[in-house]
């Protein structure tokens, strides 16, 4: 049994997901599933899967580029910019 190898690097997926979150900031809240479906639709199921998308989301969250927020559901958003005092 062969294991398919992702042809889209995880870092590329993370960058594209970040761009989607930034584009939708303030307009629409995106769930992790929304980002995963969008990446699979963009690159094809053979080139990226759910596990790769989960890893890309983990990179965004752990790196502080995005945060999880709870507004009646779990959403991925940009961190709030702290206002200078």
Biopython code that builds the backbone (N, CA, C, O; Angstrom):
import numpy as np
from Bio.PDB.StructureBuilder import StructureBuilder

atoms = [
    (1, "UNK", "N", (0.846, -1.186, 0.000)),
    (1, "UNK", "CA", (0.000, 0.000, 0.000)),
    (1, "UNK", "C", (0.890, 1.248, 0.000)),
    (1, "UNK", "O", (1.720, 1.431, 0.890)),
    (2, "UNK", "N", (0.705, 2.090, -1.000)),
    (2, "UNK", "CA", (1.500, 3.311, -1.099)),
    (2, "UNK", "C", (0.834, 4.441, -0.333)),
    (2, "UNK", "O", (-0.389, 4.580, -0.332)),
    (3, "UNK", "N", (1.651, 5.231, 0.305)),
    (3, "UNK", "CA", (1.154, 6.401, 1.018)),
    (3, "UNK", "C", (1.332, 7.602, 0.096)),
    (3, "UNK", "O", (2.450, 7.877, -0.339)),
    (4, "UNK", "N", (0.234, 8.339, -0.219)),
    (4, "UNK", "CA", (0.372, 9.493, -1.105)),
    (4, "UNK", "C", (1.195, 10.598, -0.445)),
    (4, "UNK", "O", (1.056, 10.869, 0.747)),
    (5, "UNK", "N", (2.033, 11.212, -1.229)),
    (5, "UNK", "CA", (2.874, 12.297, -0.732)),
    (5, "UNK", "C", (2.251, 13.624, -1.152)),
    (5, "UNK", "O", (1.913, 13.815, -2.321)),
    (6, "UNK", "N", (2.104, 14.519, -0.217)),
    (6, "UNK", "CA", (1.525, 15.831, -0.520)),
    (6, "UNK", "C", (2.472, 16.598, -1.426)),
    (6, "UNK", "O", (3.669, 16.693, -1.154)),
    (7, "UNK", "N", (1.925, 17.146, -2.511)),
    (7, "UNK", "CA", (2.766, 17.905, -3.424)),
    (7, "UNK", "C", (2.779, 19.383, -3.074)),
    (7, "UNK", "O", (3.628, 20.127, -3.564)),
    (8, "UNK", "N", (1.850, 19.817, -2.233)),
    (8, "UNK", "CA", (1.826, 21.212, -1.796)),
    (8, "UNK", "C", (2.492, 21.282, -0.421)),
    (8, "UNK", "O", (2.019, 20.645, 0.520)),
    (9, "UNK", "N", (3.586, 22.048, -0.288)),
    (9, "UNK", "CA", (4.256, 22.143, 1.020)),
    (9, "UNK", "C", (3.323, 22.712, 2.093)),
    (9, "UNK", "O", (2.477, 23.560, 1.809)),
    (10, "UNK", "N", (3.491, 22.234, 3.322)),
    (10, "UNK", "CA", (2.663, 22.673, 4.450)),
    (10, "UNK", "C", (2.780, 24.186, 4.631)),
    (10, "UNK", "O", (1.783, 24.853, 4.908)),
    (11, "UNK", "N", (3.985, 24.733, 4.477)),
    (11, "UNK", "CA", (4.195, 26.177, 4.653)),
    (11, "UNK", "C", (3.404, 26.977, 3.622)),
    (11, "UNK", "O", (2.897, 28.056, 3.927)),
    (12, "UNK", "N", (3.298, 26.449, 2.397)),
    (12, "UNK", "CA", (2.520, 27.115, 1.351)),
    (12, "UNK", "C", (1.049, 27.122, 1.723)),
    (12, "UNK", "O", (0.368, 28.136, 1.565)),
    (13, "UNK", "N", (0.555, 25.988, 2.218)),
    (13, "UNK", "CA", (-0.839, 25.923, 2.666)),
    (13, "UNK", "C", (-1.080, 26.931, 3.783)),
    (13, "UNK", "O", (-2.093, 27.631, 3.784)),
    (14, "UNK", "N", (-0.151, 27.005, 4.731)),
    (14, "UNK", "CA", (-0.296, 27.940, 5.850)),
    (14, "UNK", "C", (-0.348, 29.375, 5.340)),
    (14, "UNK", "O", (-1.175, 30.162, 5.802)),
    (15, "UNK", "N", (0.521, 29.728, 4.394)),
    (15, "UNK", "CA", (0.530, 31.087, 3.847)),
    (15, "UNK", "C", (-0.774, 31.403, 3.120)),
    (15, "UNK", "O", (-1.304, 32.506, 3.252)),
    (16, "UNK", "N", (-1.291, 30.449, 2.358)),
    (16, "UNK", "CA", (-2.547, 30.666, 1.638)),
    (16, "UNK", "C", (-3.726, 30.769, 2.605)),
    (16, "UNK", "O", (-4.634, 31.573, 2.395)),
    (17, "UNK", "N", (-3.712, 29.958, 3.662)),
    (17, "UNK", "CA", (-4.771, 30.046, 4.672)),
    (17, "UNK", "C", (-4.720, 31.397, 5.377)),
    (17, "UNK", "O", (-5.757, 32.014, 5.621)),
    (18, "UNK", "N", (-3.519, 31.851, 5.702)),
    (18, "UNK", "CA", (-3.364, 33.155, 6.358)),
    (18, "UNK", "C", (-3.920, 34.258, 5.462)),
    (18, "UNK", "O", (-4.597, 35.166, 5.945)),
    (19, "UNK", "N", (-3.640, 34.187, 4.170)),
    (19, "UNK", "CA", (-4.150, 35.189, 3.229)),
    (19, "UNK", "C", (-5.677, 35.184, 3.207)),
    (19, "UNK", "O", (-6.297, 36.245, 3.129)),
    (20, "UNK", "N", (-6.289, 33.997, 3.273)),
    (20, "UNK", "CA", (-7.755, 33.913, 3.301)),
    (20, "UNK", "C", (-8.318, 34.538, 4.569)),
    (20, "UNK", "O", (-9.290, 35.290, 4.518)),
    (21, "UNK", "N", (-7.706, 34.225, 5.708)),
    (21, "UNK", "CA", (-8.178, 34.770, 6.985)),
    (21, "UNK", "C", (-8.034, 36.290, 6.980)),
    (21, "UNK", "O", (-8.931, 37.000, 7.436)),
    (22, "UNK", "N", (-6.906, 36.792, 6.466)),
    (22, "UNK", "CA", (-6.677, 38.238, 6.418)),
    (22, "UNK", "C", (-7.681, 38.911, 5.488)),
    (22, "UNK", "O", (-8.166, 40.003, 5.783)),
    (23, "UNK", "N", (-7.992, 38.267, 4.369)),
    (23, "UNK", "CA", (-8.934, 38.831, 3.402)),
    (23, "UNK", "C", (-10.345, 38.909, 3.978)),
    (23, "UNK", "O", (-11.084, 39.849, 3.685)),
    (24, "UNK", "N", (-10.717, 37.933, 4.790)),
    (24, "UNK", "CA", (-12.069, 37.873, 5.353)),
    (24, "UNK", "C", (-12.182, 38.570, 6.707)),
    (24, "UNK", "O", (-13.274, 38.640, 7.273)),
    (25, "UNK", "N", (-11.076, 39.083, 7.232)),
    (25, "UNK", "CA", (-11.079, 39.715, 8.557)),
    (25, "UNK", "C", (-12.095, 40.849, 8.598)),
    (25, "UNK", "O", (-12.080, 41.746, 7.755)),
    (26, "UNK", "N", (-12.976, 40.793, 9.591)),
    (26, "UNK", "CA", (-13.980, 41.830, 9.774)),
    (26, "UNK", "C", (-15.216, 41.643, 8.912)),
    (26, "UNK", "O", (-16.218, 42.327, 9.117)),
    (27, "UNK", "N", (-15.163, 40.725, 7.946)),
    (27, "UNK", "CA", (-16.302, 40.495, 7.061)),
    (27, "UNK", "C", (-16.986, 39.166, 7.357)),
    (27, "UNK", "O", (-18.212, 39.073, 7.417)),
    (28, "UNK", "N", (-16.154, 38.139, 7.542)),
    (28, "UNK", "CA", (-16.682, 36.790, 7.723)),
    (28, "UNK", "C", (-15.736, 36.015, 8.619)),
    (28, "UNK", "O", (-14.517, 36.136, 8.505)),
    (29, "UNK", "N", (-16.299, 35.224, 9.503)),
    (29, "UNK", "CA", (-15.491, 34.361, 10.366)),
    (29, "UNK", "C", (-15.331, 33.003, 9.696)),
    (29, "UNK", "O", (-16.312, 32.397, 9.264)),
    (30, "UNK", "N", (-14.102, 32.533, 9.611)),
    (30, "UNK", "CA", (-13.814, 31.253, 8.974)),
    (30, "UNK", "C", (-13.538, 30.181, 10.018)),
    (30, "UNK", "O", (-12.825, 30.412, 10.995)),
    (31, "UNK", "N", (-14.112, 29.012, 9.795)),
    (31, "UNK", "CA", (-13.833, 27.859, 10.645)),
    (31, "UNK", "C", (-12.687, 27.074, 10.020)),
    (31, "UNK", "O", (-12.362, 27.260, 8.847)),
    (32, "UNK", "N", (-12.083, 26.202, 10.806)),
    (32, "UNK", "CA", (-10.994, 25.365, 10.303)),
    (32, "UNK", "C", (-11.459, 24.546, 9.098)),
    (32, "UNK", "O", (-10.711, 24.363, 8.138)),
    (33, "UNK", "N", (-12.685, 24.061, 9.156)),
    (33, "UNK", "CA", (-13.233, 23.277, 8.042)),
    (33, "UNK", "C", (-13.369, 24.089, 6.769)),
    (33, "UNK", "O", (-13.177, 23.563, 5.673)),
    (34, "UNK", "N", (-13.702, 25.378, 6.905)),
    (34, "UNK", "CA", (-13.799, 26.253, 5.730)),
    (34, "UNK", "C", (-12.446, 26.368, 5.040)),
    (34, "UNK", "O", (-12.355, 26.289, 3.814)),
    (35, "UNK", "N", (-11.397, 26.555, 5.834)),
    (35, "UNK", "CA", (-10.050, 26.678, 5.279)),
    (35, "UNK", "C", (-9.611, 25.368, 4.627)),
    (35, "UNK", "O", (-9.019, 25.370, 3.548)),
    (36, "UNK", "N", (-9.904, 24.258, 5.288)),
    (36, "UNK", "CA", (-9.528, 22.950, 4.750)),
    (36, "UNK", "C", (-10.219, 22.697, 3.416)),
    (36, "UNK", "O", (-9.574, 22.287, 2.451)),
    (37, "UNK", "N", (-11.529, 22.940, 3.356)),
    (37, "UNK", "CA", (-12.277, 22.727, 2.115)),
    (37, "UNK", "C", (-11.763, 23.622, 0.996)),
    (37, "UNK", "O", (-11.666, 23.189, -0.152)),
    (38, "UNK", "N", (-11.435, 24.862, 1.323)),
    (38, "UNK", "CA", (-10.935, 25.797, 0.312)),
    (38, "UNK", "C", (-9.591, 25.341, -0.252)),
    (38, "UNK", "O", (-9.358, 25.446, -1.456)),
    (39, "UNK", "N", (-8.708, 24.837, 0.607)),
    (39, "UNK", "CA", (-7.391, 24.387, 0.141)),
    (39, "UNK", "C", (-7.511, 23.123, -0.710)),
    (39, "UNK", "O", (-6.811, 22.976, -1.712)),
    (40, "UNK", "N", (-8.398, 22.214, -0.310)),
    (40, "UNK", "CA", (-8.599, 20.995, -1.096)),
    (40, "UNK", "C", (-9.220, 21.351, -2.446)),
    (40, "UNK", "O", (-8.855, 20.767, -3.466)),
    (41, "UNK", "N", (-10.155, 22.306, -2.461)),
    (41, "UNK", "CA", (-10.761, 22.739, -3.718)),
    (41, "UNK", "C", (-9.731, 23.423, -4.615)),
    (41, "UNK", "O", (-9.760, 23.251, -5.834)),
    (42, "UNK", "N", (-8.835, 24.187, -4.027)),
    (42, "UNK", "CA", (-7.827, 24.931, -4.794)),
    (42, "UNK", "C", (-6.752, 24.014, -5.367)),
    (42, "UNK", "O", (-6.352, 24.170, -6.521)),
    (43, "UNK", "N", (-6.282, 23.058, -4.565)),
    (43, "UNK", "CA", (-5.138, 22.236, -4.968)),
    (43, "UNK", "C", (-5.508, 20.818, -5.391)),
    (43, "UNK", "O", (-4.686, 20.115, -5.978)),
    (44, "UNK", "N", (-6.714, 20.398, -5.104)),
    (44, "UNK", "CA", (-7.125, 19.036, -5.441)),
    (44, "UNK", "C", (-6.847, 18.080, -4.293)),
    (44, "UNK", "O", (-5.881, 18.234, -3.547)),
    (45, "UNK", "N", (-7.716, 17.096, -4.174)),
    (45, "UNK", "CA", (-7.608, 16.150, -3.059)),
    (45, "UNK", "C", (-6.337, 15.307, -3.142)),
    (45, "UNK", "O", (-5.829, 14.845, -2.120)),
    (46, "UNK", "N", (-5.823, 15.108, -4.355)),
    (46, "UNK", "CA", (-4.611, 14.306, -4.525)),
    (46, "UNK", "C", (-3.368, 15.061, -4.058)),
    (46, "UNK", "O", (-2.359, 14.446, -3.713)),
    (47, "UNK", "N", (-3.437, 16.392, -4.046)),
    (47, "UNK", "CA", (-2.263, 17.210, -3.725)),
    (47, "UNK", "C", (-2.222, 17.704, -2.290)),
    (47, "UNK", "O", (-1.146, 18.019, -1.781)),
    (48, "UNK", "N", (-3.361, 17.779, -1.631)),
    (48, "UNK", "CA", (-3.379, 18.150, -0.210)),
    (48, "UNK", "C", (-4.595, 17.511, 0.440)),
    (48, "UNK", "O", (-5.672, 17.431, -0.151)),
    (49, "UNK", "N", (-4.396, 17.063, 1.664)),
    (49, "UNK", "CA", (-5.465, 16.390, 2.382)),
    (49, "UNK", "C", (-5.753, 17.075, 3.704)),
    (49, "UNK", "O", (-5.166, 18.105, 4.035)),
    (50, "UNK", "N", (-6.667, 16.481, 4.448)),
    (50, "UNK", "CA", (-7.069, 17.067, 5.730)),
    (50, "UNK", "C", (-5.913, 17.125, 6.725)),
    (50, "UNK", "O", (-5.788, 18.092, 7.476)),
    (51, "UNK", "N", (-5.075, 16.100, 6.734)),
    (51, "UNK", "CA", (-3.957, 16.087, 7.685)),
    (51, "UNK", "C", (-2.977, 17.220, 7.402)),
    (51, "UNK", "O", (-2.492, 17.871, 8.327)),
    (52, "UNK", "N", (-2.684, 17.456, 6.118)),
    (52, "UNK", "CA", (-1.778, 18.547, 5.763)),
    (52, "UNK", "C", (-2.387, 19.896, 6.141)),
    (52, "UNK", "O", (-1.683, 20.794, 6.602)),
    (53, "UNK", "N", (-3.694, 20.030, 5.944)),
    (53, "UNK", "CA", (-4.374, 21.278, 6.303)),
    (53, "UNK", "C", (-4.359, 21.488, 7.816)),
    (53, "UNK", "O", (-4.184, 22.612, 8.285)),
    (54, "UNK", "N", (-4.540, 20.409, 8.578)),
    (54, "UNK", "CA", (-4.466, 20.514, 10.041)),
    (54, "UNK", "C", (-3.078, 20.975, 10.479)),
    (54, "UNK", "O", (-2.941, 21.803, 11.380)),
    (55, "UNK", "N", (-2.056, 20.428, 9.830)),
    (55, "UNK", "CA", (-0.687, 20.827, 10.162)),
    (55, "UNK", "C", (-0.453, 22.300, 9.828)),
    (55, "UNK", "O", (0.218, 23.010, 10.577)),
    (56, "UNK", "N", (-1.004, 22.756, 8.708)),
    (56, "UNK", "CA", (-0.848, 24.160, 8.314)),
    (56, "UNK", "C", (-1.547, 25.078, 9.317)),
    (56, "UNK", "O", (-1.012, 26.128, 9.674)),
    (57, "UNK", "N", (-2.737, 24.687, 9.772)),
    (57, "UNK", "CA", (-3.460, 25.480, 10.775)),
    (57, "UNK", "C", (-2.661, 25.508, 12.076)),
    (57, "UNK", "O", (-2.580, 26.547, 12.732)),
    (58, "UNK", "N", (-2.073, 24.379, 12.451)),
    (58, "UNK", "CA", (-1.257, 24.309, 13.665)),
    (58, "UNK", "C", (-0.078, 25.278, 13.564)),
    (58, "UNK", "O", (0.264, 25.935, 14.547)),
    (59, "UNK", "N", (0.551, 25.376, 12.382)),
    (59, "UNK", "CA", (1.655, 26.314, 12.175)),
    (59, "UNK", "C", (1.174, 27.745, 12.403)),
    (59, "UNK", "O", (1.862, 28.535, 13.050)),
    (60, "UNK", "N", (-0.003, 28.082, 11.875)),
    (60, "UNK", "CA", (-0.539, 29.442, 12.033)),
    (60, "UNK", "C", (-0.844, 29.761, 13.494)),
    (60, "UNK", "O", (-0.529, 30.850, 13.974)),
    (61, "UNK", "N", (-1.453, 28.817, 14.196)),
    (61, "UNK", "CA", (-1.836, 29.040, 15.592)),
    (61, "UNK", "C", (-0.595, 29.087, 16.484)),
    (61, "UNK", "O", (-0.442, 30.006, 17.288)),
    (62, "UNK", "N", (0.290, 28.096, 16.344)),
    (62, "UNK", "CA", (1.490, 28.038, 17.185)),
    (62, "UNK", "C", (2.422, 29.209, 16.928)),
    (62, "UNK", "O", (3.104, 29.672, 17.842)),
    (63, "UNK", "N", (2.459, 29.690, 15.694)),
    (63, "UNK", "CA", (3.328, 30.813, 15.345)),
    (63, "UNK", "C", (2.745, 32.161, 15.727)),
    (63, "UNK", "O", (3.426, 33.181, 15.622)),
    (64, "UNK", "N", (1.488, 32.183, 16.171)),
    (64, "UNK", "CA", (0.868, 33.433, 16.589)),
    (64, "UNK", "C", (0.319, 34.270, 15.443)),
    (64, "UNK", "O", (-0.126, 35.398, 15.657)),
    (65, "UNK", "N", (0.346, 33.726, 14.221)),
    (65, "UNK", "CA", (-0.184, 34.489, 13.085)),
    (65, "UNK", "C", (-1.706, 34.523, 13.109)),
    (65, "UNK", "O", (-2.315, 35.477, 12.625)),
    (66, "UNK", "N", (-2.323, 33.484, 13.671)),
    (66, "UNK", "CA", (-3.776, 33.406, 13.806)),
    (66, "UNK", "C", (-4.097, 32.886, 15.206)),
    (66, "UNK", "O", (-3.247, 32.317, 15.890)),
    (67, "UNK", "N", (-5.345, 33.099, 15.606)),
    (67, "UNK", "CA", (-5.806, 32.608, 16.902)),
    (67, "UNK", "C", (-7.156, 31.923, 16.720)),
    (67, "UNK", "O", (-7.880, 32.191, 15.761)),
    (68, "UNK", "N", (-7.479, 31.037, 17.654)),
    (68, "UNK", "CA", (-8.825, 30.483, 17.725)),
    (68, "UNK", "C", (-9.665, 31.440, 18.557)),
    (68, "UNK", "O", (-9.208, 31.946, 19.582)),
    (69, "UNK", "N", (-10.884, 31.684, 18.120)),
    (69, "UNK", "CA", (-11.815, 32.452, 18.940)),
    (69, "UNK", "C", (-13.131, 31.687, 18.971)),
    (69, "UNK", "O", (-13.426, 30.900, 18.072)),
    (70, "UNK", "N", (-13.908, 31.925, 20.002)),
    (70, "UNK", "CA", (-15.174, 31.230, 20.149)),
    (70, "UNK", "C", (-16.292, 32.248, 20.149)),
    (70, "UNK", "O", (-16.416, 33.055, 21.070)),
    (71, "UNK", "N", (-17.106, 32.203, 19.104)),
    (71, "UNK", "CA", (-18.257, 33.098, 18.974)),
    (71, "UNK", "C", (-19.474, 32.251, 18.610)),
    (71, "UNK", "O", (-20.072, 32.438, 17.550)),
    (72, "UNK", "N", (-19.837, 31.324, 19.490)),
    (72, "UNK", "CA", (-20.914, 30.402, 19.177)),
    (72, "UNK", "C", (-20.409, 29.231, 18.340)),
    (72, "UNK", "O", (-21.187, 28.356, 17.958)),
    (73, "UNK", "N", (-19.141, 29.215, 18.063)),
    (73, "UNK", "CA", (-18.448, 28.177, 17.299)),
    (73, "UNK", "C", (-16.980, 28.544, 17.276)),
    (73, "UNK", "O", (-16.633, 29.696, 17.538)),
    (74, "UNK", "N", (-16.119, 27.607, 16.973)),
    (74, "UNK", "CA", (-14.681, 27.899, 16.943)),
    (74, "UNK", "C", (-14.298, 28.470, 15.586)),
    (74, "UNK", "O", (-14.549, 27.856, 14.549)),
    (75, "UNK", "N", (-13.697, 29.634, 15.601)),
    (75, "UNK", "CA", (-13.282, 30.307, 14.378)),
    (75, "UNK", "C", (-11.795, 30.615, 14.435)),
    (75, "UNK", "O", (-11.215, 30.749, 15.512)),
    (76, "UNK", "N", (-11.187, 30.724, 13.260)),
    (76, "UNK", "CA", (-9.789, 31.119, 13.168)),
    (76, "UNK", "C", (-9.761, 32.567, 12.703)),
    (76, "UNK", "O", (-10.322, 32.905, 11.661)),
    (77, "UNK", "N", (-9.104, 33.418, 13.484)),
    (77, "UNK", "CA", (-9.059, 34.846, 13.183)),
    (77, "UNK", "C", (-7.644, 35.373, 13.347)),
    (77, "UNK", "O", (-6.765, 34.692, 13.875)),
    (78, "UNK", "N", (-7.439, 36.606, 12.881)),
    (78, "UNK", "CA", (-6.178, 37.291, 13.126)),
    (78, "UNK", "C", (-6.165, 37.756, 14.572)),
    (78, "UNK", "O", (-7.218, 38.101, 15.108)),
    (79, "UNK", "N", (-5.007, 37.776, 15.218)),
    (79, "UNK", "CA", (-4.954, 38.304, 16.586)),
    (79, "UNK", "C", (-5.309, 39.788, 16.584)),
    (79, "UNK", "O", (-4.997, 40.510, 15.636)),
    (80, "UNK", "N", (-5.957, 40.229, 17.644)),
    (80, "UNK", "CA", (-6.325, 41.639, 17.758)),
    (80, "UNK", "C", (-5.076, 42.466, 17.996)),
    (80, "UNK", "O", (-4.259, 42.134, 18.855)),
    (81, "UNK", "N", (-4.930, 43.528, 17.247)),
    (81, "UNK", "CA", (-3.778, 44.421, 17.434)),
    (81, "UNK", "C", (-3.970, 45.199, 18.725)),
    (81, "UNK", "O", (-5.034, 45.768, 18.969)),
    (82, "UNK", "N", (-2.934, 45.217, 19.543)),
    (82, "UNK", "CA", (-3.017, 45.961, 20.796)),
    (82, "UNK", "C", (-2.838, 47.440, 20.502)),
    (82, "UNK", "O", (-1.941, 47.837, 19.759)),
    (83, "UNK", "N", (-3.707, 48.250, 21.099)),
    (83, "UNK", "CA", (-3.630, 49.691, 20.876)),
    (83, "UNK", "C", (-2.569, 50.300, 21.781)),
    (83, "UNK", "O", (-2.486, 49.948, 22.957)),
    (84, "UNK", "N", (-1.753, 51.211, 21.249)),
    (84, "UNK", "CA", (-0.740, 51.863, 22.092)),
    (84, "UNK", "C", (-1.393, 52.739, 23.153)),
    (84, "UNK", "O", (-2.450, 53.327, 22.926)),
    (85, "UNK", "N", (-0.749, 52.817, 24.314)),
    (85, "UNK", "CA", (-1.341, 53.600, 25.405)),
    (85, "UNK", "C", (-0.619, 54.892, 25.622)),
    (85, "UNK", "O", (-0.991, 55.667, 26.503)),
]
sb = StructureBuilder()
sb.init_structure("model")
sb.init_model(0)
sb.init_chain("A")
sb.init_seg("    ")
for serial, (resi, resn, name, xyz) in enumerate(atoms, 1):
    if name == "N":
        sb.init_residue(resn, " ", resi, " ")
    sb.init_atom(name, np.array(xyz, "f"), 0.0, 1.0, " ", f" {name:<3s}", serial, name[0])
structure = sb.get_structure()
